[in-house]
Amino acid sequence: MTRTPTPADTSTVTRVDAVPRTTVRAAATNGPPSTSEAEPEATTPPAETVRQPASARPPAASAPPSAASAPGVWEGLVTSALLGTDRRTPPGGERGHGAAGTLLDAAAAETVRRRAGLRPARAARRLDPAPEDRRTPLPAAAVRRLMMLLTDRPGAAGGGRRGSAPDLMELLPQWLATANARGFAAPPQALPALLDAARGRTDLRPAALTFAGPRALWLARLNPDWRFALRVTHGGVATVSGPDATGRVRRLWDEGLFAERIALLASLRTRDPAGARELLVSTWATERAEDRLMFLDSLRTGLEAADEPFLEQALADRSRNVRATAAELLSALPRSALAARMGARAVTCVSLDRSLTPPAIVVEAPHECDAGMERDGVVAKPPTGRGERSWWFGQLVEAAPLACWPDRLAGRTAEEIVALPVSDGWQSELHAAWCRAAVRQRDGAWARALLGAPTAPEAGGPGAVSLAERAKLLGTLSAGERAEWVAGFIATHGLSEAFQLLGMCGVPWATPLGRAVVDALNIARDAGSYPWSFSGVMGLAERCLDPSEAGRLDGLLAIPDESADASPGAGGYWAEAFQRLVTTLRLRAAMAEELRAG
């Protein structure tokens, strides 16, 4: 049944849906409509618009011609349309039943005027085609797996989430590492999602951009959201090759953004340490202090004796942070002149008292921090809560070559030195400094001595005083030694302190380490332990346990009987967690097989 229009209907014709869409869009953008978005002629009213007969409304020409061309006319028409002609009279119109028609006619005429005044834009230059990626195409099954990994929504961190479904996004780094190792090219249809994933997770960027290849860089130049790829990838601006490589490296170093220069220096340092150093020296005097600090830090990669002259010059830098970093790098070169100076200072503070039974180390910390010590990187002012003398002493021992201590302490080995008692409560300070020195100088013999046996009753070992120090000491050992030591630690002390140590072990975990972790988780489950406290270790196991261990876990999938003192719901959680672990391991095995198929 059709309702007869009323005067109120004609006065409210100014509803947004009764105005041409061009008018509404122009109201939002406050500018002329794009010629590429032309709409149907505004003289054809929408179906809901109630128009008066032509004889009952003022003609469109009755509006003053100057009103349509005056500044702000379009804005006035839009305002009338949004507020309603009963509340706002359109420019050049009058109140009444014909106001709505006058508004539409004026809008149509103004639209024509605005469009007639637009000049056609110049034709844009056609884009250069994307570069060809000559690497091996990814197998079809692996393409499907990649798209599944990229479209999965990240779940809760680690193993703390509920349910038995694997967290696919956590498997993406491992998938990318395997694909890169096999030299596969990324499928073009996956590049946008791959760049989005790398944009959201900085830890993915190196592997993702290596896999994405040159086409990702081509895309990144077209989308501001992906510009990070032009700055951080070693496969992009940082890897410069070809017949004119030297000139392009020089131009990028002189004209590039700071992040591009950092990436270039880091990339060069991995394959040409001397060339990277010469590039840095060429502009060192003109760089800002904060930039000099970041550039100097890149020399950690490939640090060599040839860097010593440049680092010695940096000891006189205006910036205290630059001087400290230069001193740290020089102390990591045990044969450097700075290391010799620091060793000469340190040995005067440590002696062996043979009058005691057994003989003990005696410490006499420095009484002042002179200008020479400060120049060599010793920070004079201690942090809050530290005494000056112990603070200076720790810095001297940390920077001294570890090779100076056997001569000072009667030819003893590292193990024998660490086992010596230290008088007057200086043991923790001395051993902590030796730990830092072993890590800085990458000395495996001292690291083993300071770690001690993993089965020792004192979990910290004879020298390490914290989990963080133990983890750093482990980093100086081979992958096999690390796995063996951590497996012994878990077997003796359980998993409560092992999370940080597990992070230092290679992936996939060696068989003894993987079995030690599974056995410890099984013991915790049978003991009715609070399951969520092991969620971090469970998450690590999903990513690091060898997939071949999945078969050993089948017996752990059932919900165990809960004892009276067990945490409520713990049995169900453990069953879900082990089910997720098994599912993830089998998925990782399938992923590896799909990538081998190529």
Secondary structure, DSSP 4 states (H G I P E B T S, - for coil): -PPPP-HHHHHTTTSGGGS-HHHHHHHHHTSPPPGGG--S-TTS--TT--PPPGGGS--GGGS-HHHHHSTTHHHHHHHHHHH-TTTSPPTT--SSTTHHHHHHHHHHHHHHHHHHTPPPPPPPPPPPPPPP--SEEPPHHHHHHHHHHHHSPP-SSGGGS-SS---GGGGHHHHHHHHHHTTEEPPGGGHHHHHHHHHH-GGGHHHHHHHH-HHHHHHHTT-GGGTHHHHH-TTTTT---STTHHHHHHHHHHHS-HHHHHHHHHHHHHH-HHHHHHHHHHHGGGS-HHHHHHHHHGGGTT--GGGHHHHHHHTT-S-HHHHHHHHHHHHTSTTSHHHHHHHHHHHTTEEEETTSSS-EEEE---S---HHHHHTT--SSPPTT--HHHHHHHHHHHHS-TTHHHHHTTT--HHHHHHS-BGGG-HHHHHHHHHHHHHHTT-HHHHHHHH--TT-SSTT-SS--SHHHHHHHHTTS-HHHHHHHHHHHHHHH-STTTHHHHTTS-SSPPHHHHHHHHHHHHHHHHTT--GGGGHHHHHHHHHHS-GGGGGGGGGG-SPPPPPTTSPTTHHHHHHHHHHHHHHHHHHHHHHHHHHHT-
